Amino acid sequence: MTNFADLTTIAVGGPIASFIEPTSRVGVIEAVEDADAKGLPLCVIGGGSNMLVADTPFDGVVVRDARHAVSVLDEAAPVENGEKIVHVNAEAGCNWDDFVDYCVNLGLEGVEGLSGIPGTVGASVVQNIGAYGQEVASSVESVEVWDRKNKQTKELTNQELHFGYRMSALKASMYSAPATPAADFFPTPRYVVLSVTFALHHSETGVVGYGQLAKALGVEVGDRMATADIRNAVLKVRASKGMLEDSHRYLTEAMRGTKKSELVAIAHDAQRTQTGNDEPDYNRHSCGSFFMNPILTKEQAAKLPEDAPRFDATLPDGTPGVKTSAAWLIDHAGFHKGYKTSENATAGLSTMHTLALTNRGGASAADIVNLAKTVQDGVERAYDIRLVPEPVVIGMSLK
């Protein structure tokens, strides 16, 4: 029997009653519709990088799209401002970093800053992944979905997806309030992603849009560099913070074949070089950034210490707000890199980044939740801010 621990980057989670890997578009729809018709719990999983699942059995259906195809829909065509746009379609099950590598090698600009983010193309639009000055929202033209409510396929435009900070209309359908699952569609959105069409620029250079990345490349923010160089720099920066997948997971039976073998080999060599051994890197056994950066009212932000990071942002109601750093709050509340609730705890903060909660080997989902709540409670005591988890939490409560 397959366990969620086999399928997730944090390597926790209980046994799955039914695990299905459809190899066709129709197969995906039929698997989802069959589970819904029978009233069974349904979890459509991508790379398993943004979920924390309970240790107890999941008495439902888990669907992992086994389709990985990427296709160029048209030739580069000039638009009004003289730029060339290329439309690329990727099936939902395509590994996200495989997709980025494909686009960079094809001479396309628009997703290179998102290199190394774990997961799939389908999951990328649910979460509106972002890093190093880019968000997937800026390159998505449309998403083909299966509407579980109306029982039909549908094409959602970029505008209809209502992208926001780590948010989309897809993800919004899963929650009635932050970290509070909706009654009808959880842990799978109302709209199940079938494929995504991207509008990318035909250019072998891209904009360096983030200070840390600019420093790594020895350039200024706003400079243009080869997209291949940006991709390589992003991968190195992410590795330095433990924010890449442990390449060993793709050698397991449950994950083998879900990522291009040549990219697995490259990642494995790079990880071995960084760590100096061929052992698992427990700093990478995480859900990535576990908490979202809080977006505060100006009144709330005024209560923060003067040296707290502050960035212009938009509140959910559309009014101006202030975004601060969850990592800064965690660290300044006393939870430093490597923090564990006890010396022998099997869950702890990454030794490289305070925002990653990690499985140090043998941790259970309950251990991760205990650590997360400890951090949440400590930050709330210190700053009166309740951090909201970024991963989908299944079978447990983490508010």
C-alpha positions as CSV (number, residue, x, y, z in Angstrom):
1,M,0.0,0.0,0.0
2,T,1.2,3.5,-0.9
3,N,1.7,6.0,1.9
4,F,1.7,9.8,1.7
5,A,5.1,9.5,3.3
6,D,6.3,8.0,0.0
7,L,4.8,10.8,-2.1
8,T,5.6,14.0,-0.1
9,T,8.8,15.9,0.2
10,I,8.5,16.1,3.9
11,A,8.1,12.3,4.0
12,V,5.2,12.0,6.5
13,G,1.7,10.8,6.1
14,G,-0.4,7.7,6.5
15,P,-1.5,4.9,4.1
16,I,-3.7,5.6,1.1
17,A,-6.8,3.4,0.4
18,S,-6.7,3.9,-3.4
19,F,-3.8,5.4,-5.3
20,I,-4.4,6.0,-9.1
21,E,-2.0,7.3,-11.8
22,P,-4.0,8.1,-14.9
23,T,-2.0,8.3,-18.1
24,S,-4.6,10.1,-20.2
25,R,-6.7,13.3,-20.0
26,V,-9.9,11.2,-20.0
27,G,-8.4,9.0,-17.3
28,V,-7.8,11.9,-15.0
29,I,-11.4,13.1,-15.4
30,E,-12.8,9.6,-14.9
31,A,-10.7,9.0,-11.7
32,V,-11.9,12.3,-10.2
33,E,-15.5,11.9,-11.3
34,D,-15.6,8.3,-10.0
35,A,-14.4,9.4,-6.5
36,D,-16.9,12.3,-6.4
37,A,-19.8,10.1,-7.6
38,K,-19.0,7.6,-4.8
39,G,-18.7,10.4,-2.2
40,L,-15.1,9.4,-1.4
41,P,-12.5,11.8,-0.1
42,L,-10.3,12.9,-3.0
43,C,-6.8,14.2,-3.1
44,V,-5.2,15.2,-6.4
45,I,-1.5,15.3,-5.7
46,G,1.3,16.8,-7.7
47,G,4.9,16.5,-6.5
48,G,3.7,16.3,-2.9
49,S,5.8,19.3,-1.9
50,N,3.1,21.5,-0.5
51,M,1.1,19.2,1.7
52,L,1.2,17.9,5.2
53,V,-0.9,14.8,5.7
54,A,-1.9,13.1,9.0
55,D,-0.4,9.8,10.0
56,T,-3.8,8.1,10.0
57,P,-5.1,6.2,7.0
58,F,-6.6,8.3,4.1
59,D,-9.8,6.4,3.4
60,G,-10.3,7.8,-0.1
61,V,-8.7,8.2,-3.5
62,V,-5.4,9.9,-4.3
63,V,-4.9,10.8,-8.0
64,R,-1.5,11.6,-9.4
65,D,-1.6,12.7,-13.1
66,A,1.0,10.7,-14.9
67,R,1.0,12.9,-18.1
68,H,4.1,14.9,-18.6
69,A,3.9,16.2,-22.2
70,V,5.0,19.8,-23.1
71,S,4.2,21.2,-26.5
72,V,4.8,24.5,-28.3
73,L,1.4,25.7,-29.7
74,D,2.7,28.2,-32.2
75,E,5.7,29.8,-33.7
76,A,7.1,33.0,-32.2
77,A,4.7,35.7,-33.4
78,P,5.4,39.5,-33.1
79,V,2.9,41.5,-31.0
80,E,2.3,45.2,-31.0
81,N,5.3,46.2,-28.9
82,G,7.7,44.2,-31.1
83,E,8.2,41.4,-28.6
84,K,7.8,37.8,-29.6
85,I,5.4,35.6,-27.7
86,V,5.4,31.8,-27.7
87,H,2.6,29.8,-26.3
88,V,3.6,26.6,-24.6
89,N,1.2,24.0,-23.2
90,A,2.1,21.6,-20.4
91,E,0.1,18.8,-19.0
92,A,-0.7,19.0,-15.3
93,G,1.5,16.1,-14.3
94,C,4.6,17.6,-15.8
95,N,7.3,18.2,-13.2
96,W,7.6,21.9,-12.8
97,D,11.4,22.1,-12.9
98,D,11.4,19.9,-16.0
99,F,9.1,22.4,-17.6
100,V,11.4,25.3,-16.6
101,D,14.4,23.5,-18.0
102,Y,12.6,22.8,-21.3
103,C,11.6,26.5,-21.7
104,V,15.1,27.8,-20.9
105,N,16.7,25.4,-23.4
106,L,14.1,26.5,-26.0
107,G,15.2,30.1,-25.6
108,L,12.1,31.3,-23.8
109,E,11.9,33.9,-21.0
110,G,9.4,34.1,-18.1
111,V,9.8,31.2,-15.7
112,E,13.6,30.9,-15.2
113,G,13.4,32.6,-11.8
114,L,11.1,29.7,-10.7
115,S,13.8,27.1,-11.2
116,G,14.0,24.4,-8.6
117,I,10.6,24.8,-7.1
118,P,9.3,21.3,-6.3
119,G,5.9,20.2,-7.6
120,T,4.1,20.0,-10.9
121,V,2.7,22.4,-13.5
122,G,-0.8,21.7,-12.3
123,A,0.1,22.6,-8.7
124,S,2.0,25.7,-9.8
125,V,-1.2,27.6,-10.7
126,V,-3.2,26.5,-7.7
127,Q,-0.5,27.9,-5.4
128,N,0.6,30.7,-7.7
129,I,4.2,29.8,-7.0
130,G,6.7,32.6,-6.8
131,A,10.4,33.3,-6.1
132,Y,13.2,35.6,-7.0
133,G,11.1,38.3,-8.6
134,Q,8.8,36.1,-10.6
135,E,5.3,34.5,-10.1
136,V,3.7,31.9,-12.3
137,A,0.7,34.3,-12.7
138,S,2.8,36.6,-14.9
139,S,3.3,33.9,-17.5
140,V,0.0,31.9,-17.5
141,E,-2.4,32.6,-20.3
142,S,-5.1,30.0,-19.5
143,V,-5.7,26.8,-17.6
144,E,-7.9,23.9,-18.7
145,V,-9.7,22.4,-15.8
146,W,-12.3,19.8,-14.9
147,D,-15.2,21.5,-13.0
148,R,-16.2,19.1,-10.3
149,K,-19.4,21.0,-9.5
150,N,-20.8,21.4,-13.1
151,K,-19.2,18.2,-14.4
152,Q,-17.6,19.7,-17.4
153,T,-14.2,20.9,-18.8
154,K,-13.6,24.6,-18.8
155,E,-10.9,27.0,-19.9
156,L,-10.1,29.6,-17.3
157,T,-8.3,32.8,-18.4
158,N,-5.6,34.5,-16.3
159,Q,-8.2,37.1,-15.2
160,E,-10.6,34.4,-14.1
161,L,-8.0,32.7,-12.0
162,H,-7.8,35.7,-9.7
163,F,-4.2,35.2,-8.8
164,G,-2.8,36.8,-5.6
165,Y,0.0,36.2,-3.2
166,R,0.2,32.3,-3.0
167,M,-3.4,32.3,-4.0
168,S,-5.7,31.6,-7.0
169,A,-9.4,31.0,-7.6
170,L,-8.5,27.3,-7.6
171,K,-7.0,27.4,-4.1
172,A,-9.7,29.8,-2.8
173,S,-12.3,27.1,-3.5
174,M,-10.7,24.9,-0.9
175,Y,-11.0,27.3,2.0
176,S,-13.8,29.1,3.8
177,A,-11.2,31.2,5.8
178,P,-7.4,31.1,6.0
179,A,-6.3,27.6,7.0
180,T,-10.0,26.6,7.4
181,P,-11.1,23.9,4.9
182,A,-14.3,24.5,2.9
183,A,-17.1,22.0,3.2
184,D,-17.4,21.0,-0.4
185,F,-14.0,21.0,-2.0
186,F,-11.1,20.0,0.2
187,P,-8.3,18.9,-0.1
188,T,-8.8,19.1,-3.9
189,P,-10.1,22.3,-5.5
190,R,-13.4,22.6,-7.3
191,Y,-11.4,22.9,-10.5
192,V,-8.9,20.1,-11.2
193,V,-6.1,21.3,-13.5
194,L,-5.7,19.3,-16.7
195,S,-3.2,21.5,-18.5
196,V,-1.8,25.0,-18.5
197,T,-1.0,27.3,-21.4
198,F,1.8,29.8,-20.9
199,A,2.6,32.9,-22.9
200,L,6.4,33.3,-22.8
201,H,8.8,35.7,-24.4
202,H,11.1,34.4,-27.2
203,S,14.4,35.6,-25.6
204,E,17.6,34.0,-24.3
205,T,18.0,36.7,-21.7
206,G,15.8,37.5,-18.7
207,V,15.5,40.2,-16.1
208,V,17.3,39.7,-12.8
209,G,14.5,40.8,-10.5
210,Y,15.7,40.0,-7.0
211,G,18.5,41.4,-4.8
212,Q,19.9,38.1,-3.6
213,L,19.9,36.7,-7.1
214,A,21.6,39.9,-8.5
215,K,24.3,39.5,-5.8
216,A,24.9,35.9,-6.8
217,L,25.3,36.9,-10.4
218,G,27.4,40.0,-9.7
219,V,24.9,42.4,-11.4
220,E,22.3,44.9,-10.5
221,V,18.6,44.3,-10.0
222,G,16.9,45.0,-13.4
223,D,19.9,43.9,-15.5
224,R,19.4,41.4,-18.2
225,M,21.3,38.1,-18.2
226,A,21.1,34.8,-20.0
227,T,18.2,32.8,-18.8
228,A,20.4,29.8,-18.4
229,D,22.7,31.8,-16.1
230,I,19.7,33.0,-14.1
231,R,18.4,29.4,-13.8
232,N,21.8,28.1,-12.6
233,A,22.1,31.0,-10.1
234,V,18.6,30.3,-8.7
235,L,19.4,26.7,-8.2
236,K,22.6,27.5,-6.4
237,V,20.9,30.0,-4.1
238,R,18.1,27.6,-3.3
239,A,20.6,24.9,-2.6
240,S,22.5,27.2,-0.2
241,K,19.3,27.5,1.8
242,G,18.2,23.9,1.6
243,M,15.2,24.9,-0.5
244,L,15.5,22.1,-3.1
245,E,14.2,18.6,-3.1
246,D,16.3,15.8,-1.8
247,S,17.3,14.1,-5.1
248,H,17.2,10.7,-3.4
249,R,13.4,10.8,-3.5
250,Y,13.4,10.2,-7.2
251,L,15.3,7.0,-6.8
252,T,12.4,5.5,-4.8
253,E,9.7,3.3,-6.4
254,A,7.0,5.7,-5.6
255,M,8.7,8.7,-7.4
256,R,10.7,7.0,-10.1
257,G,9.8,8.3,-13.6
258,T,8.1,11.5,-12.4
259,K,11.1,13.7,-13.2
260,K,13.4,13.5,-16.2
261,S,16.2,11.1,-15.4
262,E,18.9,13.4,-16.8
263,L,17.8,16.2,-14.5
264,V,17.7,13.8,-11.5
265,A,21.3,12.8,-12.2
266,I,22.4,16.4,-12.4
267,A,20.6,17.2,-9.2
268,H,22.0,14.2,-7.5
269,D,25.6,15.2,-8.5
270,A,25.0,18.7,-7.3
271,Q,23.6,17.6,-3.9
272,R,26.5,15.2,-3.4
273,T,29.0,17.9,-4.1
274,Q,27.3,20.3,-1.7
275,T,26.9,17.9,1.2
276,G,30.1,15.9,0.6
277,N,28.3,12.6,0.9
278,D,25.6,10.5,-0.7
279,E,23.3,10.5,2.3
280,P,19.8,12.1,2.5
281,D,19.9,15.9,3.2
282,Y,17.3,16.4,5.9
283,N,17.3,20.1,5.4
284,R,15.5,19.3,2.2
285,H,12.9,17.1,3.8
286,S,10.4,19.8,4.1
287,C,7.3,21.5,2.5
288,G,9.5,24.4,1.5
289,S,8.4,27.7,3.0
290,F,6.0,26.5,5.7
291,F,4.4,29.8,6.5
292,M,3.1,32.6,4.3
293,N,4.5,36.1,4.7
294,P,1.8,38.0,6.6
295,I,0.1,40.9,4.9
296,L,-0.9,43.4,7.5
297,T,-2.9,46.6,7.8
298,K,-0.8,49.7,8.2
299,E,-1.9,49.9,11.9
300,Q,-0.7,46.3,12.5
301,A,2.6,47.0,10.7
302,A,3.1,50.1,12.9
303,K,3.4,47.9,15.9
304,L,6.3,45.9,14.5
305,P,9.9,46.8,15.6
306,E,11.5,49.4,13.4
307,D,13.9,46.9,11.8
308,A,11.2,44.5,10.7
309,P,11.0,44.1,6.9
310,R,8.2,46.0,5.3
311,F,7.0,45.8,1.7
312,D,4.0,47.3,-0.1
313,A,1.3,44.8,-0.6
314,T,-2.5,44.5,-1.1
315,L,-4.9,43.2,1.5
316,P,-7.6,40.7,0.5
317,D,-10.2,43.5,0.3
318,G,-8.0,45.3,-2.2
319,T,-6.8,48.1,0.1
320,P,-3.1,48.9,0.6
321,G,-1.3,46.8,3.1
322,V,2.2,45.9,4.3
323,K,3.9,42.6,3.8
324,T,6.5,41.5,6.4
325,S,8.8,38.5,6.5
326,A,7.6,35.3,8.3
327,A,11.2,34.1,8.5
328,W,12.2,37.4,10.3
329,L,9.3,37.0,12.7
330,I,10.2,33.4,13.5
331,D,13.8,34.2,14.1
332,H,13.2,37.3,16.2
333,A,10.6,35.4,18.3
334,G,13.4,33.1,19.4
335,F,13.2,30.2,16.9
336,H,16.5,30.2,15.2
337,K,17.9,27.9,12.5
338,G,18.0,24.3,13.7
339,Y,15.4,24.9,16.5
340,K,13.8,21.8,17.9
341,T,11.2,21.5,20.7
342,S,13.6,19.0,22.5
343,E,17.1,17.7,22.0
344,N,15.9,14.4,20.6
345,A,13.0,15.7,18.5
346,T,12.8,14.3,15.0
347,A,11.2,17.5,13.6
348,G,13.0,20.8,13.6
349,L,13.6,24.0,11.7
350,S,16.1,23.7,8.9
351,T,19.7,24.5,9.9
352,M,19.8,26.7,6.9
353,H,16.5,28.6,6.9
354,T,14.0,29.3,9.6
355,L,11.0,29.2,7.3
356,A,11.4,25.5,6.5
357,L,10.1,22.9,9.0
358,T,11.9,19.7,8.4
359,N,11.7,15.9,9.1
360,R,15.1,15.2,10.6
361,G,14.5,11.4,10.1
362,G,11.7,9.4,11.4
363,A,9.3,12.3,12.2
364,S,5.6,11.8,12.1
365,A,3.0,14.3,10.9
366,A,2.1,14.9,14.5
367,D,5.7,15.9,15.2
368,I,5.6,18.4,12.4
369,V,2.3,19.9,13.6
370,N,3.7,20.2,17.2
371,L,6.7,22.1,15.9
372,A,4.5,24.3,13.7
373,K,2.1,25.2,16.5
374,T,5.0,25.9,18.8
375,V,6.4,28.4,16.3
376,Q,2.9,29.9,15.6
377,D,2.2,30.4,19.3
378,G,5.6,32.0,19.9
379,V,5.3,34.4,17.1
380,E,1.8,35.3,18.2
381,R,3.0,36.0,21.8
382,A,5.8,38.2,20.5
383,Y,4.1,40.1,17.7
384,D,0.3,39.4,17.9
385,I,0.5,37.9,14.4
386,R,-0.8,34.3,13.8
387,L,1.2,32.8,11.0
388,V,-0.8,31.0,8.3
389,P,0.6,27.7,7.0
390,E,1.4,27.6,3.3
391,P,0.9,23.8,2.7
392,V,-2.4,22.0,2.4
393,V,-2.9,20.4,5.8
394,I,-5.0,17.2,5.5
395,G,-6.5,15.3,8.4
396,M,-5.2,17.7,11.1
397,S,-5.9,21.3,12.2
398,L,-3.3,23.9,12.0
399,K,-4.7,27.4,12.4
